[in-house]
Amino acid sequence: MAATRIKSNWVKVPNGNLEIDAYLAQPSETGSFPGVVVIQEIFGVNSHIREVTERIALEGYVAIAPAIYQRTAPSFEVGYTPEDTELGRKYKDMTVASELISDVQAAIDYLSALPSVTGDRFGTIGFCFGGHVVYLAATLPSVKATASFYGGGIATFTPGGGEPTINRTGEIKGTVYAFFGNQDPLIPNEQTDQVETALQKHGVPHRVFRYDASHGFFCDQRADYNASAAADAWEHVKELFTSNLK
C-alpha cells in the first residue's frame, strides 16, 4: 500500500566504531513496512538520492540511504559538474568491498530495530557506483530484492581490489533487476551481456533492462536524464519490491 505522507530525517547508523550518517524516510502513518536500503552514486547522499529515498517511502517502505564515503569524506555531497565527478571518483577509489557490504548490513540492522519495519526480507536500490555496491550486497542473506541501476565495473573490478564482483554472482540470495543504457559510455554493452550471462549461469532470478539511453538516465538532475526510460524503470522497481518484499 502506498503512503500518502512521509516523514524524513538524518540518523546515525552504528557499524562497529563507525557512525554512518544516513537519510531515513518512512510513511507517516502508524504501521509496519518492509525496509529498503538506497545506495548513492559517487556524488554522496545528495538531493537526488534523498528524493529517491522519499519516493520509495511513498510506495510504502521504510527507506534509508547510508553515506558510503563516511570513512574518508563525512558529509560529502556534490552535484554533477566535471569537478564534482572527479572528486566523487577519488573517494570511490578509496572504498573496499568488505566495508561497503558491512555498511549495507549495518543499515539493514538499523532498519530491523525500528518498530516501523516488519519482516526479515530487505530490498536495495543503487545508482552508478551504488549499482555496483548493491550487486555486492545482494550476497547478504536478508537481501531478497536488488535494483541495480547502471552499476559500472561489475564485470571488471571490485572495490579495493581482487576478483571482479561478477565472480560473486553465485552467492546472490534474492532477485536482481539490473538497468542499463545501451549508449552508456562507461559501461560497454559487452559488460551488460556478461552480467546477464552470469545471472543466467548461476540461476539467479533476474531481469535485465536495456534502454536507448546513456549513463545516469534515471536522475533528472543530470544531462543524460531520459524521462521515458526513468518512468519505465521505476515501474519495474515497484514490481520488484512488491513481489519480493510485501
VOTORNU-576752 format. One record per residue: x, z, y of N, C-alpha, C in turn; residue number from 1; residue in one letter. Coordinates in Angstrom, 2 decimals. Atoms other than C-alpha are relative to their C-alpha. Layout:
REM VOTORNU-576752
     n.X     n.Z     n.Y    ca.X    ca.Z    ca.Y     c.X     c.Z     c.Y num residuo
       X       Z       Y       X       Z       Y       X       Z       Y NUM       A
...
REM end
This chain:
REM VOTORNU-576752
     n.X     n.Z     n.Y    ca.X    ca.Z    ca.Y     c.X     c.Z     c.Y num residuo
    0.84    0.00   -1.19    0.00    0.00    0.00    0.88    0.00    1.24   1       M
   -0.76    0.07   -1.24    1.34   -0.96    3.41   -0.34    1.18    0.89   2       A
    0.20   -1.09   -0.95    1.74    1.69    6.08   -0.46   -0.58    1.34   3       A
    0.44    0.45   -1.33    0.01    1.39    9.45    0.93    0.49    1.09   4       T
   -0.94   -0.56   -0.97    2.53    3.57   11.26    1.19    0.56   -0.74   5       R
   -1.19   -0.56    0.60    6.04    4.71   10.59    0.67    0.96    0.96   6       I
   -0.86   -0.86   -0.81    8.48    7.31   11.82    1.44   -0.25   -0.42   7       K
   -1.40    0.28    0.32   12.24    6.91   12.00    0.91    0.94    0.76   8       S
   -1.00   -0.85   -0.65   15.32    8.94   12.83    1.34   -0.16   -0.71   9       N
   -1.34   -0.03    0.60   19.03    9.22   12.22    0.18    1.30   -0.78  10       W
   -0.25   -1.16    0.86   20.12   11.57    9.43    1.47   -0.03   -0.45  11       V
   -1.35   -0.10    0.58   23.34   12.72    7.77   -0.14    0.05   -1.52  12       K
    0.04    0.06    1.45   23.84   11.82    4.12    1.30    0.56   -0.55  13       V
   -1.25   -0.55    0.53   26.36   14.04    2.30    0.52   -0.81   -1.19  14       P
   -0.67    0.64    1.13   28.86   12.37   -0.02    1.36    0.65   -0.15  15       N
   -1.23   -0.78    0.10   31.49   14.86   -1.06    0.33    0.64    1.34  16       G
   -0.41   -0.55   -1.29   33.45   15.82    2.06   -0.43   -0.88    1.17  17       N
    0.41    0.95   -1.03   31.96   12.89    3.96   -1.46    0.19    0.36  18       L
    1.38    0.05   -0.44   28.80   12.89    6.03   -0.26   -1.39    0.57  19       E
    0.26    1.38   -0.38   27.37    9.41    6.37   -1.19   -0.05    0.95  20       I
    1.13    0.25   -0.89   25.25    8.52    9.37   -0.91   -1.04   -0.65  21       D
    0.94    0.93    0.63   22.09    6.79    8.16   -1.29   -0.03    0.80  22       A
    1.27    0.20   -0.70   18.92    5.39    9.69   -1.12    0.05   -1.02  23       Y
    1.08   -0.24    0.95   15.78    6.60    7.92   -1.33   -0.42    0.63  24       L
    1.34    0.39   -0.46   12.33    5.04    8.26   -0.97    0.20   -1.15  25       A
    0.98   -0.28    1.05    9.18    6.05    6.39   -1.41   -0.02    0.59  26       Q
    1.39   -0.04   -0.48    5.39    5.87    6.60   -0.32    1.35    0.63  27       P
    0.37   -1.24   -0.70    3.89    8.42    8.99   -0.99    0.83   -0.81  28       S
    1.04   -0.73    0.72    1.03    9.30    6.68    0.59    0.83   -1.14  29       E
   -0.43   -0.86    1.10    1.33   12.02    4.07   -0.13   -0.77   -1.31  30       T
    0.04    0.66    1.29    2.15   10.77    0.61    1.39   -0.12   -0.58  31       G
   -1.28    0.23    0.66    4.89    9.81   -1.81    0.18   -1.50   -0.20  32       S
   -0.28    1.43   -0.02    6.55    6.42   -1.69    1.32   -0.29   -0.71  33       F
   -1.29    0.37    0.59    9.32    4.55   -3.53    1.09   -0.09    1.07  34       P
   -1.12    0.02   -0.93   12.78    4.56   -1.96    0.79   -1.30   -0.08  35       G
   -0.79    1.22   -0.10   14.86    1.60   -0.78    1.21    0.27    0.88  36       V
   -1.23   -0.12   -0.78   18.48    1.55    0.43    0.31   -1.36    0.63  37       V
   -0.29    1.22   -0.76   19.32   -1.03    3.11    1.49    0.00    0.36  38       V
   -1.44    0.07   -0.28   22.93   -2.19    3.41    0.28   -1.07    1.06  39       I
   -0.31    0.76   -1.20   24.23   -3.60    6.66    0.82   -1.26   -0.26  40       Q
   -1.00    1.06   -0.09   26.07   -6.78    7.50    1.32    0.63    0.44  41       E
   -1.28   -0.55   -0.47   29.63   -6.42    8.75   -0.12    0.61    1.39  42       I
    0.17   -0.37   -1.41   28.15   -5.55   12.16   -0.52    1.43    0.19  43       F
    0.45   -1.38   -0.11   27.10   -1.98   11.38   -1.52    0.12   -0.13  44       G
    1.45   -0.24    0.06   23.66   -0.38   11.30   -0.54   -0.28    1.40  45       V
    0.39    0.41   -1.34   22.71   -2.36   14.38   -1.51   -0.20    0.09  46       N
    1.45    0.09   -0.23   19.30   -3.19   15.81   -0.69   -0.87   -1.06  47       S
    0.60    0.84    1.05   18.68   -5.93   13.23   -0.21    0.79   -1.28  48       H
    0.11   -0.77    1.24   19.36   -3.62   10.29   -1.03    1.12    0.16  49       I
    1.03   -1.02   -0.22   17.24   -0.87   11.83   -1.40   -0.61   -0.06  50       R
    1.30    0.67    0.04   14.41   -3.36   12.27   -0.41   -0.32   -1.44  51       E
    0.30    0.26    1.41   14.65   -4.41    8.62   -0.43    1.29   -0.70  52       V
    0.33   -1.30    0.60   14.59   -0.74    7.61   -1.43    0.40    0.36  53       T
    1.35   -0.32   -0.44   11.43   -0.25    9.65   -1.04   -0.92   -0.66  54       E
    0.92    0.94    0.66    9.80   -3.39    8.18   -0.28    0.42   -1.44  55       R
    0.18   -0.45    1.38   10.37   -2.02    4.69   -0.89    1.23   -0.02  56       I
    0.86   -1.19   -0.08    8.82    1.30    5.70   -1.45   -0.39    0.23  57       A
    1.36    0.47   -0.26    5.78   -0.58    7.00   -0.67   -0.57   -1.26  58       L
    0.54    0.50    1.28    5.38   -2.03    3.49   -0.30    1.14   -0.98  59       E
    0.34   -1.14    0.84    5.01    1.49    2.09    1.16    0.56   -0.81  60       G
   -1.19   -0.56    0.65    8.55    2.58    1.22    0.69    0.96    0.96  61       Y
   -0.92   -0.79   -0.81   10.98    5.20    2.43    1.34   -0.72   -0.05  62       V
   -1.20    0.83   -0.04   13.98    3.17    3.56    1.10    0.69    0.78  63       A
   -1.14   -0.64   -0.65   17.45    4.33    4.50    1.16   -0.98    0.06  64       I
   -1.14    0.90   -0.22   20.40    2.39    5.94    1.24    0.83    0.31  65       A
   -1.22   -0.78   -0.23   23.71    4.25    5.48    1.08   -0.85    0.67  66       P
   -1.09    0.69   -0.67   26.70    3.35    7.64    1.19   -0.10   -0.96  67       A
   -1.03    0.13    1.04   29.15    1.93    5.11    1.42   -0.04    0.57  68       I
   -1.34   -0.10   -0.60   32.03    1.99    7.61    0.28    1.42    0.49  69       Y
   -0.12   -1.37   -0.50   31.73    5.76    8.08    1.43    0.52   -0.06  70       Q
   -1.36   -0.53    0.19   35.25    6.44    6.80    0.98   -0.52    1.05  71       R
   -0.98    0.63   -0.87   37.01    4.06    9.14   -0.49   -0.24    1.42  72       T
    0.54    0.32   -1.33   34.65    3.38   12.06   -1.36    0.65    0.18  73       A
    1.27   -0.67   -0.21   31.99    6.03   12.62   -0.73   -0.55    1.22  74       P
    0.87    0.48   -1.09   29.08    4.89   14.81    0.25   -1.46    0.35  75       S
   -0.28    1.41   -0.29   30.24    1.29   14.57   -1.29   -0.81    0.03  76       F
    1.17    0.86   -0.16   27.60   -1.11   15.85    0.32   -1.07    1.02  77       E
   -0.29    1.10   -0.92   28.14   -4.54   17.37   -1.05   -1.10   -0.17  78       V
    0.88    1.15    0.09   26.34   -7.82   17.91    0.62   -1.12   -0.80  79       G
   -0.36    1.15    0.82   27.20  -11.33   16.78    0.94   -0.97    0.70  80       Y
   -0.97    0.86   -0.66   29.90  -12.66   19.08    1.20   -0.22   -0.94  81       T
   -1.21    0.18    0.81   33.14  -14.06   17.62    0.88    1.25   -0.04  82       P
   -0.81   -1.23   -0.04   34.89  -10.88   18.75   -0.61    1.07   -0.89  83       E
    0.68   -0.96    0.87   32.27   -8.75   17.01    0.26   -0.32   -1.47  84       D
   -0.22    0.43    1.38   32.71  -10.79   13.84    1.41    0.35   -0.46  85       T
   -1.39   -0.32    0.35   36.48  -10.35   13.90    0.16    1.49   -0.28  86       E
   -0.11   -1.45    0.17   36.13   -6.59   14.29   -0.73    0.45   -1.28  87       L
    0.75   -0.35    1.21   33.47   -6.34   11.58    0.75   -0.36   -1.27  88       G
   -0.79    0.40    1.18   35.66   -8.25    9.14    1.20    0.91   -0.22  89       R
   -1.13   -0.94    0.11   38.56   -5.93    9.90   -0.42    1.24   -0.78  90       K
    0.45   -1.21    0.69   36.53   -2.93    8.78   -0.49   -0.31   -1.42  91       Y
    0.40    0.40    1.36   35.07   -4.82    5.82    1.21   -0.01   -0.92  92       K
   -1.21    0.11    0.82   38.61   -5.44    4.58    0.60    1.36   -0.33  93       D
   -0.50   -1.35    0.26   39.21   -1.67    4.61   -0.87    0.75   -1.01  94       M
    0.90   -0.67    0.94   36.38   -0.88    2.18    0.50   -0.12   -1.43  95       T
   -0.38   -0.06    1.42   36.75   -0.06   -1.51   -1.28    0.06   -0.84  96       V
    1.22    0.12    0.79   34.19   -0.92   -4.18   -0.53    1.35   -0.48  97       A
    0.45   -1.28    0.55   34.09    2.55   -5.74   -0.62    0.89    1.08  98       S
    0.55   -0.79   -1.10   33.49    4.18   -2.35   -1.35   -0.55    0.46  99       E
    1.27    0.62   -0.39   30.75    1.70   -1.46   -1.11    0.36   -0.98 100       L
    0.99   -0.36    1.01   28.97    2.35   -4.74   -0.39    1.47    0.14 101       I
    0.30   -1.44   -0.15   29.27    6.10   -4.18   -0.85    0.25    1.24 102       S
    0.81   -0.16   -1.20   27.78    5.71   -0.70   -1.46   -0.38   -0.28 103       D
    1.37    0.37    0.37   24.75    3.90   -2.12   -0.63    1.09   -0.87 104       V
    0.53   -1.07    0.84   24.37    6.59   -4.77   -0.33    1.24    0.83 105       Q
    0.27   -1.15   -0.88   24.60    9.27   -2.08   -1.30   -0.21    0.77 106       A
    1.25    0.29   -0.70   21.81    7.53   -0.16   -1.19    0.15   -0.94 107       A
    1.07   -0.17    1.00   19.71    7.43   -3.34   -0.26    1.49   -0.24 108       I
    0.16   -1.44    0.21   20.37   11.13   -3.92   -0.72    0.65    1.18 109       D
    0.67   -0.52   -1.20   19.30   11.84   -0.34   -1.49   -0.30   -0.06 110       Y
    1.40    0.37    0.11   16.08    9.92   -0.83   -0.71    0.82   -1.07 111       L
    0.60   -0.73    1.12   15.44   11.65   -4.15   -0.42    1.41    0.38 112       S
    0.27   -1.39   -0.41   15.47   15.03   -2.42   -1.13    0.10    1.02 113       A
    1.06   -0.03   -1.00   12.82   14.04    0.12   -1.37    0.15   -0.67 114       L
    1.34   -0.14    0.57    9.25   15.18   -0.58   -0.84   -1.27    0.12 115       P
    0.77    1.23   -0.20    8.03   11.79    0.64    0.41   -1.11   -0.97 116       S
   -0.47    1.03    0.95    9.90    9.91   -2.12   -0.42    0.38   -1.41 117       V
    0.47   -0.23    1.35    8.48    9.53   -5.58    0.78   -0.84   -0.99 118       T
   -0.57    0.78    1.09    9.95    8.40   -8.88    1.51   -0.05   -0.01 119       G
   -1.45    0.12    0.17   13.42    7.58  -10.10    0.44   -1.46   -0.05 120       D
   -0.31    1.43   -0.07   13.34    3.82   -9.53    0.20   -0.37    1.47 121       R
   -0.33    0.30   -1.39   15.04    2.62   -6.37    0.32   -1.48    0.18 122       F
   -0.34    1.36   -0.37   15.47   -0.68   -4.61    1.14   -0.01    1.00 123       G
   -1.02    0.20   -1.03   18.29   -2.05   -2.50   -0.22   -1.38    0.61 124       T
   -0.02    1.30   -0.68   18.50   -4.86    0.03    1.21   -0.02    0.90 125       I
   -1.21    0.09   -0.80   21.68   -6.06    1.68    0.21   -1.41    0.52 126       G
   -0.18    1.26   -0.70   22.78   -8.82    4.01    1.47   -0.26    0.27 127       F
   -1.38    0.36   -0.30   26.06  -10.70    4.38    0.91    0.85   -0.92 128       C
   -0.81   -0.87    0.85   28.73   -8.25    3.15   -0.89    1.00   -0.76 129       F
    0.94   -0.88    0.68   25.82   -5.94    2.36   -0.64   -0.64   -1.21 130       G
    0.51    0.70    1.18   24.53   -8.61   -0.01    0.95    0.10   -1.18 131       G
   -1.02   -0.22    1.04   27.78   -8.24   -1.91   -0.06    1.45   -0.49 132       H
    0.01   -1.43    0.35   27.60   -4.44   -1.80   -1.19    0.33   -0.92 133       V
    1.15   -0.34    0.84   24.09   -4.32   -3.28    0.13   -0.63   -1.39 134       V
   -0.28    0.57    1.33   25.21   -6.62   -6.11    0.87    0.98   -0.79 135       Y
   -0.81   -1.06    0.62   27.87   -4.00   -6.86   -0.87    1.19   -0.39 136       L
    0.81   -1.19    0.21   25.34   -1.19   -6.54   -1.11   -0.23   -1.03 137       A
    0.99    0.28    1.05   22.97   -2.95   -8.94    0.43    0.55   -1.35 138       A
   -0.50   -0.60    1.24   25.17   -1.43  -11.65   -0.40    1.47   -0.14 139       T
    0.45   -1.39    0.07   23.78    2.03  -10.80   -1.28    0.11   -0.83 140       L
    1.13   -0.09    0.93   21.25    3.24  -13.41   -1.36    0.05    0.67 141       P
    1.31   -0.18   -0.62   18.49    4.08  -10.94   -0.41   -1.18    0.89 142       S
    0.35    1.17   -0.81   18.61    0.75   -9.07   -0.72   -1.02   -0.88 143       V
    0.83    0.87    0.83   15.79   -1.32  -10.50   -0.36   -1.31    0.68 144       K
    0.34    1.22   -0.73   15.37   -3.97   -7.79    1.05   -0.22    1.09 145       A
   -1.06    0.32   -0.94   18.13   -5.67   -5.79   -0.32   -1.31    0.71 146       T
    0.16    1.20   -0.80   17.61   -8.14   -2.95    1.31   -0.27    0.73 147       A
   -1.32    0.31   -0.55   20.96   -9.74   -2.12   -0.10   -1.26    0.85 148       S
    0.06    1.12   -0.92   21.00  -11.95    0.97    1.40   -0.48    0.35 149       F
   -1.27    0.69   -0.30   23.92  -14.38    1.32    1.19    0.94   -0.15 150       Y
   -1.12   -0.89    0.29   26.34  -11.98   -0.32    1.27   -0.81   -0.25 151       G
   -1.22    0.80    0.10   29.73  -13.54    0.29    1.02    0.59   -0.95 152       G
   -1.14   -0.41    0.80   32.57  -13.41   -2.18   -0.30    0.67   -1.32 153       G
    0.34   -0.64    1.28   30.68  -12.06   -5.20    0.80   -0.62   -1.14 154       I
   -0.68    0.72    1.09   32.35  -14.70   -7.35    1.52    0.01    0.14 155       A
   -1.42    0.18   -0.25   35.82  -14.41   -5.81    0.81    1.27    0.23 156       T
   -0.78   -1.22   -0.27   36.76  -10.81   -4.95   -0.87    1.23   -0.18 157       F
    0.73   -1.25   -0.10   35.79   -7.17   -4.97    0.65    0.84    1.08 158       T
   -0.59   -0.78   -1.10   36.27   -4.79   -2.03    1.10    0.94   -0.50 159       P
   -1.12   -0.85    0.37   39.63   -3.04   -2.25    0.92   -0.60   -1.04 160       G
   -0.83    0.67    1.00   40.98   -5.45   -4.85   -0.46    0.23   -1.42 161       G
    0.40   -0.06    1.41   40.60   -6.02   -8.57   -0.79   -1.24   -0.39 162       G
    0.74    1.15    0.49   38.49   -8.38  -10.63   -1.22   -0.26    0.88 163       E
    1.16    0.32   -0.84   35.72  -10.22   -8.77   -1.25    0.76   -0.45 164       P
    1.22   -0.75    0.28   32.42   -8.38   -8.55   -0.88   -0.69   -1.03 165       T
    0.83    0.74    0.95   30.73  -11.12  -10.58    0.28    0.43   -1.44 166       I
   -0.36   -0.43    1.34   32.58   -9.78  -13.62   -0.74    1.26   -0.44 167       N
    0.76   -1.20    0.34   30.38   -6.66  -13.48   -1.49   -0.31   -0.20 168       R
    1.40    0.39    0.12   27.14   -8.63  -13.81   -0.65    0.60   -1.24 169       T
    0.55   -0.55    1.24   26.68   -7.39  -17.37   -0.40    1.46    0.09 170       G
    0.34   -1.41   -0.18   26.40   -3.81  -16.06   -1.30    0.20    0.78 171       E
    1.19   -0.12   -0.85   23.35   -4.57  -13.90   -1.20    0.45   -0.83 172       I
    1.07   -0.64    0.76   20.35   -2.50  -14.96   -1.40   -0.52    0.34 173       K
    1.34    0.37   -0.45   17.44   -3.96  -12.99   -0.14   -1.48    0.27 174       G
    0.29    1.38   -0.37   16.11   -7.16  -11.45    0.71   -0.36    1.30 175       T
   -0.73    0.47   -1.18   18.10   -9.19   -8.93   -0.68   -1.25    0.55 176       V
    0.40    1.19   -0.74   16.72  -11.60   -6.35    1.15   -0.31    0.97 177       Y
   -1.11    0.39   -0.86   19.52  -13.50   -4.58   -0.41   -1.17    0.88 178       A
    0.43    0.98   -1.00   19.02  -15.57   -1.43    1.22   -0.63    0.66 179       F
   -1.14    0.71   -0.55   21.45  -18.23   -0.27   -0.47   -1.19    0.83 180       F
    0.23    1.22   -0.77   21.62  -21.05    2.26    0.89   -1.11   -0.52 181       G
   -0.78    1.12    0.52   22.71  -24.44    0.97    1.03   -0.53    1.00 182       N
   -0.93    0.45   -1.03   24.51  -25.05    4.27    0.91    1.13    0.48 183       Q
   -0.81   -1.16   -0.37   26.34  -21.72    4.33    1.48   -0.35   -0.05 184       D
   -1.42    0.34    0.03   29.96  -22.39    5.38    0.86    1.08   -0.65 185       P
   -0.77   -1.11    0.56   31.03  -19.00    4.00   -0.18    0.14   -1.51 186       L
    0.27   -0.11    1.44   29.52  -19.35    0.52   -0.25   -1.41   -0.55 187       I
    0.19    1.33    0.59   30.10  -22.72   -1.20   -1.10    0.03   -1.06 188       P
    1.07    0.07    0.99   27.20  -23.86   -3.36    0.50    0.26   -1.42 189       N
   -0.57   -0.24    1.33   29.54  -23.69   -6.36    0.02    1.50   -0.32 190       E
    0.00   -1.44    0.23   29.77  -19.92   -5.89   -1.41    0.51   -0.27 191       Q
    1.39   -0.33    0.32   25.98  -19.65   -5.80   -0.31   -0.34   -1.44 192       T
    0.19    0.42    1.40   25.96  -21.57   -9.08    0.64    1.00   -0.95 193       D
   -0.71   -0.96    0.85   28.49  -19.12  -10.54   -0.79    1.30   -0.13 194       Q
    0.80   -1.22    0.04   26.33  -16.14   -9.59   -1.22   -0.20   -0.89 195       V
    1.19    0.26    0.81   23.23  -17.72  -11.12    0.36   -0.11   -1.48 196       E
   -0.44    0.15    1.39   25.12  -18.63  -14.29    0.32    1.36   -0.62 197       T
   -0.35   -1.33    0.52   26.45  -15.07  -14.66   -1.26    0.82   -0.27 198       A
    1.27   -0.72    0.21   22.96  -13.59  -14.26   -0.71   -0.51   -1.25 199       L
    0.62    0.59    1.19   21.64  -16.00  -16.88    0.75    0.42   -1.27 200       Q
   -0.84   -0.31    1.17   24.53  -15.35  -19.27   -0.23    1.41   -0.49 201       K
    0.13   -1.41    0.38   24.02  -11.59  -19.21   -1.45    0.44   -0.14 202       H
    1.40   -0.34    0.21   20.24  -11.74  -19.46   -0.58    0.93    1.05 203       G
    0.52   -0.83   -1.07   19.69  -10.03  -16.11   -1.27   -0.66    0.56 204       V
    1.18    0.58   -0.64   16.11  -10.55  -14.85    0.33   -0.38    1.45 205       P
   -0.44    0.44   -1.32   16.61  -12.59  -11.71   -0.76   -1.23    0.48 206       H
    0.37    1.27   -0.61   15.59  -15.32   -9.32    1.03   -0.28    1.09 207       R
   -0.94    0.42   -1.04   17.98  -17.27   -7.10   -0.72   -1.00    0.90 208       V
    0.70    0.83   -0.98   16.51  -18.78   -3.94    1.03   -0.71    0.88 209       F
   -0.92    0.82   -0.80   18.31  -21.61   -2.16   -0.80   -0.68    1.11 210       R
    0.72    0.55   -1.14   17.21  -22.60    1.31    0.87   -1.03    0.73 211       Y
   -0.69    0.96   -0.85   18.09  -25.51    3.56    0.35    0.71    1.30 212       D
   -0.33   -0.90   -1.11   19.76  -23.02    5.87    1.47    0.37   -0.07 213       A
   -1.39   -0.41   -0.08   23.09  -21.59    6.94    0.12    1.50   -0.27 214       S
   -0.24   -1.42    0.20   24.61  -18.12    6.74   -0.79    0.80    1.03 215       H
    0.70   -0.86   -0.95   22.61  -15.30    8.32   -1.38   -0.47    0.37 216       G
    1.27    0.62   -0.37   19.34  -17.21    8.21   -1.15    0.99    0.15 217       F
    1.09   -0.97   -0.08   17.24  -14.03    7.92    0.00    0.77    1.33 218       F
   -0.16   -0.83   -1.21   18.50  -12.49   11.19   -0.40   -0.79    1.23 219       C
    0.48    0.72   -1.18   16.58  -13.53   14.29    0.87    0.22    1.24 220       D
   -0.95   -0.17   -1.10   19.48  -12.40   16.47    1.20   -0.94   -0.12 221       Q
   -1.13    0.88    0.25   21.83  -15.00   15.02   -0.39   -1.45    0.25 222       R
    0.25    1.41   -0.28   22.18  -18.66   15.91   -0.50   -0.74   -1.23 223       A
    0.38    0.66    1.25   21.65  -19.56   12.25   -1.37    0.43   -0.52 224       D
    1.34   -0.45    0.43   18.21  -17.92   12.08   -0.87   -1.20   -0.35 225       Y
    0.91    1.05    0.47   15.77  -20.04   10.11   -1.33    0.67   -0.30 226       N
    1.25   -0.76    0.07   12.22  -18.81   10.63   -0.76   -0.26   -1.30 227       A
    0.76    0.30    1.22   10.64  -20.60    7.66    0.68    0.57   -1.23 228       S
   -0.73   -0.58    1.13   13.37  -19.56    5.23   -0.12    1.52    0.00 229       A
    0.10   -1.45   -0.10   13.25  -15.98    6.51   -1.38    0.48   -0.44 230       A
    1.37   -0.41    0.36    9.47  -15.80    6.13   -0.22   -0.13   -1.51 231       A
    0.16    0.18    1.44    9.57  -17.19    2.59    0.77    1.07   -0.77 232       D
   -0.83   -1.01    0.67   12.39  -14.85    1.59   -0.65    1.38    0.06 233       A
    0.63   -1.32   -0.15   10.51  -11.83    2.94   -1.15    0.17   -0.99 234       W
    1.08   -0.07    0.98    7.51  -12.64    0.75    0.55    0.29   -1.39 235       E
   -0.61   -0.25    1.31    9.80  -12.68   -2.27    0.58    1.42   -0.10 236       H
   -0.47   -1.39   -0.01   11.38   -9.37   -1.26   -1.16    0.95   -0.29 237       V
    1.17   -0.85    0.22    7.94   -7.79   -1.11   -0.45   -0.08   -1.46 238       K
    0.36    0.20    1.41    7.14   -9.27   -4.53    0.95    0.76   -0.93 239       E
   -1.01   -0.69    0.80   10.39   -7.91   -5.97   -0.23    1.50   -0.02 240       L
    0.15   -1.44   -0.08    9.82   -4.38   -4.74   -1.34    0.47   -0.58 241       F
    1.30   -0.36    0.54    6.12   -4.29   -5.60    0.03   -0.02   -1.52 242       T
    0.00    0.17    1.45    6.77   -5.49   -9.14    0.86    1.04   -0.72 243       S
   -0.98   -0.84    0.70    9.66   -3.14   -9.90    0.04    1.45    0.46 244       N
   -0.09   -1.36   -0.52    9.15   -0.02   -7.78   -1.35    0.70    0.09 245       L
    1.32   -0.63   -0.19    5.40    0.56   -7.37   -0.80    0.00   -1.29 246       K
REM end
